[in-house]
Protein backbone atom coordinates (compact mmCIF):
# COMPACT_ATOMS: atom_id res chain seq x y z
CA UNK A 1 0.00 0.00 0.00
CA UNK A 2 1.36 3.42 -0.95
CA UNK A 3 1.35 6.03 1.82
CA UNK A 4 1.43 9.82 1.72
CA UNK A 5 4.07 10.01 4.49
CA UNK A 6 6.59 7.45 5.79
CA UNK A 7 8.17 7.29 9.25
CA UNK A 8 11.27 5.15 9.79
CA UNK A 9 11.31 4.27 13.49
CA UNK A 10 13.78 1.39 13.20
CA UNK A 11 16.18 1.23 16.13
CA UNK A 12 14.01 3.47 18.32
CA UNK A 13 12.68 2.21 21.64
CA UNK A 14 9.37 3.00 23.31
CA UNK A 15 7.97 5.63 23.39
CA UNK A 16 9.89 7.11 20.42
CA UNK A 17 8.03 5.28 17.58
CA UNK A 18 4.71 6.65 18.83
CA UNK A 19 6.19 10.14 19.31
CA UNK A 20 7.55 10.11 15.74
CA UNK A 21 4.15 9.00 14.41
CA UNK A 22 2.38 11.68 16.45
CA UNK A 23 4.70 14.39 15.14
CA UNK A 24 4.19 13.29 11.53
CA UNK A 25 0.40 13.15 11.90
CA UNK A 26 0.28 16.81 13.03
CA UNK A 27 1.30 17.91 9.52
CA UNK A 28 -1.20 15.67 7.71
CA UNK A 29 -4.82 16.20 6.70
CA UNK A 30 -7.75 13.87 7.35
CA UNK A 31 -7.75 10.89 4.99
CA UNK A 32 -4.01 10.91 4.32
CA UNK A 33 -2.03 7.76 5.09
CA UNK A 34 1.14 7.25 7.11
CA UNK A 35 3.44 4.23 6.81
CA UNK A 36 5.58 3.27 9.81
CA UNK A 37 8.43 0.78 10.08
CA UNK A 38 9.59 -0.04 13.62
CA UNK A 39 11.82 -2.65 15.25
CA UNK A 40 10.61 -2.19 18.84
CA UNK A 41 8.24 -5.05 19.63
CA UNK A 42 6.23 -2.69 21.82
CA UNK A 43 5.06 -0.94 18.66
CA UNK A 44 2.82 -3.93 17.95
CA UNK A 45 0.48 -2.81 20.73
CA UNK A 46 1.48 0.84 21.18
CA UNK A 47 0.85 2.13 17.66
CA UNK A 48 -2.61 0.58 17.14
CA UNK A 49 -3.66 1.67 20.66
CA UNK A 50 -2.44 5.22 20.07
CA UNK A 51 -4.14 5.37 16.65
CA UNK A 52 -7.46 4.24 18.13
CA UNK A 53 -7.23 6.71 21.01
CA UNK A 54 -6.52 9.57 18.59
CA UNK A 55 -9.30 8.69 16.11
CA UNK A 56 -7.05 7.29 13.38
CA UNK A 57 -7.43 3.86 11.78
CA UNK A 58 -4.96 1.05 11.12
CA UNK A 59 -5.31 0.12 7.44
CA UNK A 60 -2.51 -2.44 7.35
CA UNK A 61 -0.22 -4.17 9.84
CA UNK A 62 2.33 -6.92 9.25
CA UNK A 63 5.71 -8.26 10.41
CA UNK A 64 8.57 -8.77 7.96
CA UNK A 65 12.21 -9.62 8.76
CA UNK A 66 11.86 -8.64 12.44
CA UNK A 67 10.38 -5.28 11.45
CA UNK A 68 6.85 -4.15 12.21
CA UNK A 69 5.00 -2.32 9.45
CA UNK A 70 1.85 -0.25 9.83
CA UNK A 71 -0.23 1.96 7.58
CA UNK A 72 -2.46 4.42 9.42
CA UNK A 73 -5.14 6.70 8.02
CA UNK A 74 -5.57 10.05 9.71
CA UNK A 75 -9.06 10.47 11.12
N, CA, C and O atoms as a GROMACS GRO file, in nm:
protein
  300
    1UNK      N    1   0.083  -0.118   0.000
    1UNK     CA    2   0.000   0.000   0.000
    1UNK      C    3   0.088   0.125   0.000
    1UNK      O    4   0.179   0.136   0.083
    2UNK      N    5   0.064   0.216  -0.089
    2UNK     CA    6   0.136   0.342  -0.095
    2UNK      C    7   0.084   0.435   0.015
    2UNK      O    8  -0.035   0.438   0.043
    3UNK      N    9   0.174   0.510   0.076
    3UNK     CA   10   0.135   0.603   0.182
    3UNK      C   11   0.180   0.744   0.144
    3UNK      O   12   0.275   0.763   0.069
    4UNK      N   13   0.109   0.842   0.198
    4UNK     CA   14   0.143   0.982   0.172
    4UNK      C   15   0.271   1.023   0.245
    4UNK      O   16   0.349   1.104   0.194
    5UNK      N   17   0.292   0.968   0.365
    5UNK     CA   18   0.407   1.001   0.449
    5UNK      C   19   0.463   0.871   0.505
    5UNK      O   20   0.387   0.778   0.534
    6UNK      N   21   0.595   0.864   0.521
    6UNK     CA   22   0.660   0.745   0.579
    6UNK      C   23   0.744   0.787   0.698
    6UNK      O   24   0.816   0.887   0.693
    7UNK      N   25   0.735   0.708   0.806
    7UNK     CA   26   0.817   0.729   0.925
    7UNK      C   27   0.903   0.604   0.945
    7UNK      O   28   0.850   0.493   0.954
    8UNK      N   29   1.034   0.624   0.951
    8UNK     CA   30   1.127   0.515   0.979
    8UNK      C   31   1.164   0.522   1.127
    8UNK      O   32   1.242   0.607   1.168
    9UNK      N   33   1.106   0.431   1.205
    9UNK     CA   34   1.132   0.427   1.349
    9UNK      C   35   1.217   0.307   1.388
    9UNK      O   36   1.217   0.265   1.503
   10UNK      N   37   1.290   0.253   1.291
   10UNK     CA   38   1.378   0.139   1.320
   10UNK      C   39   1.488   0.182   1.415
   10UNK      O   40   1.548   0.288   1.400
   11UNK      N   41   1.514   0.096   1.515
   11UNK     CA   42   1.618   0.123   1.613
   11UNK      C   43   1.573   0.211   1.729
   11UNK      O   44   1.650   0.232   1.823
   12UNK      N   45   1.452   0.263   1.724
   12UNK     CA   46   1.401   0.347   1.832
   12UNK      C   47   1.321   0.263   1.931
   12UNK      O   48   1.247   0.173   1.892
   13UNK      N   49   1.339   0.293   2.058
   13UNK     CA   50   1.268   0.221   2.164
   13UNK      C   51   1.151   0.306   2.214
   13UNK      O   52   1.148   0.427   2.197
   14UNK      N   53   1.055   0.237   2.274
   14UNK     CA   54   0.937   0.300   2.331
   14UNK      C   55   0.979   0.413   2.424
   14UNK      O   56   1.070   0.396   2.505
   15UNK      N   57   0.917   0.526   2.413
   15UNK     CA   58   0.797   0.563   2.339
   15UNK      C   59   0.826   0.633   2.206
   15UNK      O   60   0.734   0.689   2.146
   16UNK      N   61   0.951   0.632   2.159
   16UNK     CA   62   0.989   0.711   2.042
   16UNK      C   63   0.912   0.678   1.913
   16UNK      O   64   0.879   0.772   1.840
   17UNK      N   65   0.882   0.550   1.881
   17UNK     CA   66   0.803   0.528   1.758
   17UNK      C   67   0.669   0.600   1.760
   17UNK      O   68   0.628   0.656   1.659
   18UNK      N   69   0.600   0.598   1.874
   18UNK     CA   70   0.471   0.665   1.884
   18UNK      C   71   0.490   0.817   1.876
   18UNK      O   72   0.410   0.885   1.812
   19UNK      N   73   0.593   0.869   1.938
   19UNK     CA   74   0.619   1.014   1.931
   19UNK      C   75   0.646   1.056   1.787
   19UNK      O   76   0.595   1.158   1.743
   20UNK      N   77   0.726   0.979   1.715
   20UNK     CA   78   0.754   1.011   1.574
   20UNK      C   79   0.628   1.009   1.490
   20UNK      O   80   0.608   1.095   1.405
   21UNK      N   81   0.542   0.910   1.514
   21UNK     CA   82   0.415   0.901   1.441
   21UNK      C   83   0.326   1.020   1.475
   21UNK      O   84   0.265   1.080   1.386
   22UNK      N   85   0.319   1.055   1.602
   22UNK     CA   86   0.238   1.168   1.645
   22UNK      C   87   0.284   1.298   1.580
   22UNK      O   88   0.202   1.377   1.535
   23UNK      N   89   0.414   1.319   1.576
   23UNK     CA   90   0.470   1.439   1.514
   23UNK      C   91   0.436   1.445   1.365
   23UNK      O   92   0.401   1.551   1.313
   24UNK      N   93   0.448   1.332   1.296
   24UNK     CA   94   0.419   1.329   1.153
   24UNK      C   95   0.271   1.354   1.126
   24UNK      O   96   0.236   1.424   1.030
   25UNK      N   97   0.184   1.299   1.209
   25UNK     CA   98   0.040   1.315   1.190
   25UNK      C   99  -0.006   1.461   1.203
   25UNK      O  100  -0.104   1.501   1.140
   26UNK      N  101   0.065   1.540   1.282
   26UNK     CA  102   0.028   1.681   1.303
   26UNK      C  103   0.030   1.760   1.172
   26UNK      O  104  -0.045   1.856   1.157
   27UNK      N  105   0.115   1.719   1.078
   27UNK     CA  106   0.130   1.791   0.952
   27UNK      C  107   0.045   1.731   0.840
   27UNK      O  108   0.058   1.772   0.724
   28UNK      N  109  -0.040   1.636   0.873
   28UNK     CA  110  -0.121   1.567   0.772
   28UNK      C  111  -0.266   1.612   0.780
   28UNK      O  112  -0.310   1.665   0.882
   29UNK      N  113  -0.339   1.588   0.671
   29UNK     CA  114  -0.482   1.620   0.670
   29UNK      C  115  -0.562   1.490   0.679
   29UNK      O  116  -0.512   1.382   0.648
   30UNK      N  117  -0.686   1.502   0.720
   30UNK     CA  118  -0.775   1.388   0.735
   30UNK      C  119  -0.781   1.309   0.604
   30UNK      O  120  -0.796   1.366   0.496
   31UNK      N  121  -0.769   1.177   0.615
   31UNK     CA  122  -0.775   1.089   0.499
   31UNK      C  123  -0.640   1.052   0.442
   31UNK      O  124  -0.629   0.957   0.366
   32UNK      N  125  -0.534   1.127   0.479
   32UNK     CA  126  -0.401   1.090   0.432
   32UNK      C  127  -0.352   0.968   0.508
   32UNK      O  128  -0.399   0.938   0.617
   33UNK      N  129  -0.256   0.897   0.448
   33UNK     CA  130  -0.203   0.776   0.509
   33UNK      C  131  -0.057   0.793   0.549
   33UNK      O  132   0.018   0.867   0.487
   34UNK      N  133  -0.021   0.721   0.655
   34UNK     CA  134   0.114   0.725   0.711
   34UNK      C  135   0.165   0.583   0.725
   34UNK      O  136   0.100   0.500   0.789
   35UNK      N  137   0.280   0.554   0.667
   35UNK     CA  138   0.344   0.423   0.681
   35UNK      C  139   0.451   0.433   0.789
   35UNK      O  140   0.525   0.531   0.794
   36UNK      N  141   0.459   0.331   0.873
   36UNK     CA  142   0.558   0.327   0.981
   36UNK      C  143   0.630   0.194   0.975
   36UNK      O  144   0.568   0.089   0.955
   37UNK      N  145   0.762   0.200   0.992
   37UNK     CA  146   0.843   0.078   1.008
   37UNK      C  147   0.915   0.092   1.142
   37UNK      O  148   0.986   0.190   1.164
   38UNK      N  149   0.897  -0.006   1.230
   38UNK     CA  150   0.959  -0.004   1.362
   38UNK      C  151   1.022  -0.140   1.392
   38UNK      O  152   0.982  -0.242   1.336
   39UNK      N  153   1.119  -0.140   1.481
   39UNK     CA  154   1.182  -0.265   1.525
   39UNK      C  155   1.151  -0.295   1.671
   39UNK      O  156   1.178  -0.406   1.718
   40UNK      N  157   1.097  -0.199   1.743
   40UNK     CA  158   1.061  -0.219   1.884
   40UNK      C  159   0.932  -0.300   1.892
   40UNK      O  160   0.828  -0.258   1.842
   41UNK      N  161   0.940  -0.416   1.955
   41UNK     CA  162   0.824  -0.505   1.963
   41UNK      C  163   0.704  -0.437   2.031
   41UNK      O  164   0.589  -0.474   2.005
   42UNK      N  165   0.730  -0.341   2.116
   42UNK     CA  166   0.623  -0.269   2.182
   42UNK      C  167   0.533  -0.195   2.085
   42UNK      O  168   0.418  -0.166   2.116
   43UNK      N  169   0.585  -0.164   1.968
   43UNK     CA  170   0.507  -0.094   1.866
   43UNK      C  171   0.385  -0.175   1.823
   43UNK      O  172   0.285  -0.119   1.779
   44UNK      N  173   0.393  -0.307   1.835
   44UNK     CA  174   0.282  -0.393   1.795
   44UNK      C  175   0.154  -0.359   1.871
   44UNK      O  176   0.044  -0.369   1.815
   45UNK      N  177   0.167  -0.320   1.996
   45UNK     CA  178   0.048  -0.281   2.073
   45UNK      C  179   0.036  -0.130   2.084
   45UNK      O  180  -0.075  -0.076   2.084
   46UNK      N  181   0.150  -0.061   2.095
   46UNK     CA  182   0.148   0.084   2.118
   46UNK      C  183   0.089   0.163   2.002
   46UNK      O  184   0.006   0.252   2.023
   47UNK      N  185   0.130   0.133   1.880
   47UNK     CA  186   0.085   0.213   1.766
   47UNK      C  187  -0.064   0.194   1.739
   47UNK      O  188  -0.135   0.294   1.724
   48UNK      N  189  -0.116   0.071   1.732
   48UNK     CA  190  -0.261   0.058   1.714
   48UNK      C  191  -0.342   0.120   1.827
   48UNK      O  192  -0.447   0.179   1.802
   49UNK      N  193  -0.294   0.108   1.952
   49UNK     CA  194  -0.366   0.167   2.066
   49UNK      C  195  -0.367   0.319   2.054
   49UNK      O  196  -0.471   0.382   2.075
   50UNK      N  197  -0.253   0.378   2.023
   50UNK     CA  198  -0.244   0.522   2.007
   50UNK      C  199  -0.336   0.569   1.894
   50UNK      O  200  -0.409   0.667   1.909
   51UNK      N  201  -0.331   0.498   1.780
   51UNK     CA  202  -0.414   0.537   1.665
   51UNK      C  203  -0.562   0.536   1.704
   51UNK      O  204  -0.635   0.630   1.671
   52UNK      N  205  -0.606   0.432   1.771
   52UNK     CA  206  -0.746   0.424   1.813
   52UNK      C  207  -0.785   0.535   1.908
   52UNK      O  208  -0.893   0.593   1.896
   53UNK      N  209  -0.697   0.564   2.004
   53UNK     CA  210  -0.723   0.671   2.101
   53UNK      C  211  -0.733   0.808   2.034
   53UNK      O  212  -0.808   0.894   2.080
   54UNK      N  213  -0.658   0.826   1.926
   54UNK     CA  214  -0.652   0.957   1.859
   54UNK      C  215  -0.752   0.970   1.744
   54UNK      O  216  -0.760   1.075   1.681
   55UNK      N  217  -0.829   0.863   1.717
   55UNK     CA  218  -0.930   0.870   1.611
   55UNK      C  219  -0.879   0.835   1.472
   55UNK      O  220  -0.944   0.865   1.373
   56UNK      N  221  -0.761   0.773   1.465
   56UNK     CA  222  -0.705   0.729   1.338
   56UNK      C  223  -0.733   0.580   1.321
   56UNK      O  224  -0.766   0.512   1.418
   57UNK      N  225  -0.719   0.529   1.200
   57UNK     CA  226  -0.743   0.386   1.178
   57UNK      C  227  -0.621   0.316   1.123
   57UNK      O  228  -0.543   0.373   1.046
   58UNK      N  229  -0.605   0.190   1.162
   58UNK     CA  230  -0.496   0.105   1.112
   58UNK      C  231  -0.548   0.038   0.986
   58UNK      O  232  -0.642  -0.042   0.992
   59UNK      N  233  -0.489   0.069   0.872
   59UNK     CA  234  -0.531   0.012   0.744
   59UNK      C  235  -0.456  -0.117   0.712
   59UNK      O  236  -0.507  -0.205   0.643
   60UNK      N  237  -0.334  -0.127   0.764
   60UNK     CA  238  -0.251  -0.244   0.735
   60UNK      C  239  -0.151  -0.261   0.849
   60UNK      O  240  -0.102  -0.163   0.905
   61UNK      N  241  -0.122  -0.387   0.882
   61UNK     CA  242  -0.022  -0.417   0.984
   61UNK      C  243   0.036  -0.554   0.953
   61UNK      O  244  -0.038  -0.651   0.935
   62UNK      N  245   0.170  -0.562   0.947
   62UNK     CA  246   0.233  -0.692   0.925
   62UNK      C  247   0.377  -0.689   0.976
   62UNK      O  248   0.437  -0.583   0.993
   63UNK      N  249   0.432  -0.809   0.999
   63UNK     CA  250   0.571  -0.826   1.041
   63UNK      C  251   0.649  -0.879   0.921
   63UNK      O  252   0.600  -0.963   0.846
   64UNK      N  253   0.771  -0.829   0.905
   64UNK     CA  254   0.857  -0.877   0.796
   64UNK      C  255   1.002  -0.858   0.838
   64UNK      O  256   1.045  -0.746   0.867
   65UNK      N  257   1.078  -0.967   0.842
   65UNK     CA  258   1.221  -0.962   0.876
   65UNK      C  259   1.248  -0.889   1.007
   65UNK      O  260   1.335  -0.803   1.015
   66UNK      N  261   1.172  -0.924   1.110
   66UNK     CA  262   1.186  -0.864   1.244
   66UNK      C  263   1.160  -0.713   1.245
   66UNK      O  264   1.210  -0.642   1.331
   67UNK      N  265   1.082  -0.667   1.149
   67UNK     CA  266   1.038  -0.528   1.145
   67UNK      C  267   0.886  -0.527   1.145
   67UNK      O  268   0.821  -0.615   1.088
   68UNK      N  269   0.829  -0.426   1.209
   68UNK     CA  270   0.684  -0.415   1.221
   68UNK      C  271   0.637  -0.298   1.135
   68UNK      O  272   0.680  -0.184   1.152
   69UNK      N  273   0.548  -0.330   1.042
   69UNK     CA  274   0.500  -0.232   0.945
   69UNK      C  275   0.354  -0.200   0.973
   69UNK      O  276   0.273  -0.289   1.002
   70UNK      N  277   0.322  -0.072   0.963
   70UNK     CA  278   0.185  -0.025   0.983
   70UNK      C  279   0.153   0.079   0.878
   70UNK      O  280   0.241   0.152   0.833
   71UNK      N  281   0.027   0.085   0.838
   71UNK     CA  282  -0.023   0.196   0.758
   71UNK      C  283  -0.145   0.250   0.832
   71UNK      O  284  -0.242   0.178   0.855
   72UNK      N  285  -0.138   0.376   0.869
   72UNK     CA  286  -0.246   0.442   0.942
   72UNK      C  287  -0.313   0.544   0.850
   72UNK      O  288  -0.248   0.604   0.764
   73UNK      N  289  -0.442   0.563   0.870
   73UNK     CA  290  -0.514   0.670   0.802
   73UNK      C  291  -0.555   0.773   0.905
   73UNK      O  292  -0.613   0.739   1.007
   74UNK      N  293  -0.523   0.898   0.877
   74UNK     CA  294  -0.557   1.005   0.971
   74UNK      C  295  -0.708   1.025   0.974
   74UNK      O  296  -0.772   1.036   0.869
   75UNK      N  297  -0.762   1.029   1.094
   75UNK     CA  298  -0.906   1.047   1.112
   75UNK      C  299  -0.948   1.193   1.103
   75UNK      O  300  -1.066   1.224   1.116
   0.00000   0.00000   0.00000
